[in-house]
Amino acid sequence: FFMTGYLPLGFEFGVEITYPESEGTSSGLLNAFAQIFGIIFTLIQGGLIRDFNPFAGNIFLSAWIFLGVVLTALIKSDLKRHNVNMATGSKNLQAVSISST
C-alpha cells in the first residue's frame, strides 16, 4: 500500500541523480533490480520461516529495510537534471534561424 506512492518518487530521484543517462535506462534498471532482490528476499525469508519461525523472517526483512533507509539517507541529493533545467531557464535563449546564402 505505501510503496505505491513511494515508487514514483524513487524513480524520479533515480533519474535526477543519474541525469545524463536517459530516464528509461535508470527506471528500467531500478525495476529490474527491485524484481531480482524481491525474488531473492522472498526465497530467503521462506527458508527462514520454514527452518526457524516467522519472527526470524521478519527480523531478516526488518534488518534489510533498516539498511536501505540508512543508505538512502546517505545519498547525496545532487539534482543534476533540475540544475540543468534551471540554468537553461534562467538564460534568455532564442532560436536562431540558419539561412543559406
Order of alpha helices (4+ residues) and beta strands (2+ residues): alpha-alpha-alpha-alpha
